[in-house]
């Protein structure tokens, strides 16, 4: 992955691949902060070596996500239950169609989503992650802007993605997604957050 938070997702999207994706509202963080984090990431790559890129990528995404959780600037349109419901419904719409939905969480200014790509029946090709995000973000942006009585960008163009490489990693990501509202101080228990979902067979075993 070229950068820890990037606009263009990788071309390598294996059939049956599981992806952890995060996308956020437009202008949810000041550009100055984003530039600073990206510069810090690049300097860390130089200092610690290209072989540590995956580890550093996760570290800096964690910093970025923490900033989103505690941001006092930017819009938080996803706090609007009507808008959050539109996004949740759209994510569910594609379950067993374009992907197998595993888990998601809608936070005030960003969304975490974990899914497994499905094959097309005839072409035997995969649904690219980029197309999935385009479909989710396009229709939800139009409906949300209508509710807000505004026009212009709703979602940030950039999005984070990560190919899940093991069952253990999937479980860690699910725990991360489910506990995001708790970590951000929005709820005491993950089930108390209305806009968190995990398919029953993927729920972590305590």
C-alpha positions in Angstrom: 0.0 0.0 0.0 1.5 3.3 -1.1 0.1 5.4 1.8 -1.7 4.7 5.1 -4.7 6.7 3.9 -5.0 6.9 0.1 -7.4 7.8 -2.7 -6.7 4.9 -5.0 -7.2 1.4 -3.7 -4.7 -1.3 -4.9 -5.4 -3.3 -8.1 -4.6 -6.6 -6.2 -8.1 -7.7 -5.1 -8.2 -11.5 -4.9 -11.4 -13.4 -5.3 -12.8 -14.1 -1.9 -10.5 -11.5 -0.3 -11.7 -9.9 2.9 -11.3 -6.1 3.2 -11.3 -3.7 6.1 -12.3 -0.3 4.7 -12.6 3.1 6.4 -14.1 6.1 4.7 -14.9 9.5 6.2 -16.8 12.7 5.7 -15.3 15.5 3.6 -13.3 17.9 5.6 -13.6 15.9 8.7 -10.0 16.7 9.6 -7.9 19.8 8.8 -5.6 19.3 5.9 -2.7 20.5 8.0 -3.1 17.5 10.3 -3.4 15.1 7.4 -0.2 16.5 5.7 1.7 16.3 9.0 0.7 12.6 9.6 1.6 11.6 6.0 5.0 13.3 6.3 5.6 11.5 9.6 4.6 8.2 8.0 7.0 8.8 5.1 9.9 9.7 7.4 9.2 6.5 9.5 9.4 4.4 6.3 12.8 5.9 5.6 14.0 5.4 9.2 12.7 1.9 9.8 12.8 0.4 6.3 10.4 -0.6 3.5 10.1 -4.1 5.1 8.2 -2.5 8.0 5.7 -0.7 5.8 2.8 -2.9 6.8 3.4 -2.4 10.5 3.9 1.3 10.1 0.8 1.5 7.9 -1.3 0.0 10.7 0.3 2.3 13.3 -0.4 5.5 11.5 -3.9 4.5 10.5 -4.5 4.0 14.3 -3.3 7.6 14.9 -5.5 8.9 12.1 -8.6 7.0 13.4 -8.0 8.3 16.9 -7.9 11.9 15.6 -11.2 11.2 13.8 -12.7 9.8 17.0 -11.8 12.8 19.1 -12.0 15.6 16.4 -13.5 18.9 17.6 -13.4 20.3 14.0 -15.1 19.3 10.8 -18.6 18.0 10.2 -20.3 15.2 12.1 -23.3 14.6 9.9 -23.4 10.9 10.7 -24.7 11.8 14.1 -28.0 12.4 12.3 -29.9 9.1 12.8 -31.8 9.6 9.5 -28.5 9.8 7.6 -26.9 7.0 9.5 -29.9 4.8 8.7 -29.5 5.5 5.0 -25.8 4.4 5.1 -26.6 1.3 7.2 -29.3 0.3 4.8 -27.1 0.7 1.8 -24.3 -1.4 3.3 -26.9 -4.2 4.1 -28.3 -3.9 0.5 -25.1 -5.3 -1.0 -24.8 -8.2 1.5 -24.8 -11.5 -0.5 -24.9 -9.5 -3.7 -21.6 -7.8 -4.1 -20.0 -9.0 -0.9 -20.5 -11.0 2.3 -21.0 -8.4 5.0 -19.1 -9.2 8.1 -19.1 -6.1 10.3 -19.5 -2.3 10.2 -19.7 0.7 12.5 -21.0 4.2 11.6 -19.2 6.8 13.7 -20.1 10.6 13.8 -17.7 11.4 11.0 -16.5 8.1 9.5 -17.4 4.5 8.7 -15.6 1.2 9.3 -16.6 -1.7 7.1 -15.4 -5.3 6.8 -16.6 -7.6 4.0 -15.6 -10.5 1.8 -15.7 -10.0 -2.0 -18.0 -12.2 -4.0 -17.5 -13.5 -7.5 -19.7 -12.7 -10.4 -21.6 -15.9 -11.5 -20.8 -15.7 -15.2 -17.7 -13.7 -15.6 -16.0 -15.2 -12.5 -14.4 -11.9 -11.8 -14.5 -10.0 -8.5 -16.4 -6.8 -7.6 -13.5 -4.4 -7.1 -13.4 -2.6 -3.8 -13.4 0.7 -5.6 -16.7 0.0 -7.3 -18.3 -1.1 -4.0 -17.2 2.1 -2.3 -18.4 4.2 -5.3 -21.8 2.7 -5.1 -22.1 3.1 -1.3 -20.8 6.6 -1.2 -22.6 7.9 -4.3 -26.2 7.2 -3.4 -25.8 7.9 0.3 -24.2 11.3 -0.4 -27.1 12.4 -2.6 -29.7 11.4 0.0 -27.7 12.8 2.9 -27.2 16.2 1.1 -30.9 16.3 0.4 -31.7 15.9 4.1 -29.1 18.5 5.0 -30.3 20.9 2.4 -26.9 21.3 0.9 -24.8 20.4 -2.2 -21.1 19.6 -2.7 -18.9 16.9 -1.4 -20.2 14.7 1.4 -17.6 12.0 1.5 -13.8 12.5 1.4 -12.4 11.0 -1.8 -9.6 9.2 0.1 -10.4 5.9 1.8 -8.3 3.4 3.7 -8.3 -0.3 2.9 -6.5 -3.3 4.2 -6.6 -6.9 2.9 -7.2 -9.3 5.8 -4.6 -12.1 5.8 -5.7 -14.5 8.5 -8.5 -15.5 10.8 -6.7 -14.0 13.8 -6.3 -10.7 12.0 -10.0 -10.7 11.0 -11.0 -11.2 14.7 -8.7 -8.4 15.8 -10.3 -6.1 13.2 -13.8 -7.0 14.2 -13.0 -6.3 17.9 -11.5 -2.9 16.7 -14.7 -2.0 14.8 -17.1 -3.1 17.5 -15.2 -1.3 20.2 -14.7 2.0 18.3 -17.7 3.8 19.9 -16.5 2.6 23.4 -13.0 3.7 22.8 -14.3 7.1 21.6 -16.4 7.5 24.7 -19.7 7.3 22.9 -21.1 4.2 24.7 -20.2 1.9 27.5 -20.7 -1.3 25.6 -20.5 -1.9 21.9 -24.1 -3.3 21.7 -25.3 0.0 23.1 -24.2 1.8 19.9 -27.1 1.8 17.5 -25.0 1.9 14.3 -22.7 -1.1 15.0 -23.4 -4.4 13.3 -21.7 -7.8 13.2 -23.0 -10.9 11.5 -23.6 -13.5 14.2 -21.2 -16.2 12.9 -18.4 -13.6 13.0 -18.9 -12.4 16.6 -15.7 -12.8 18.6 -15.8 -15.4 21.3 -15.0 -14.0 24.7 
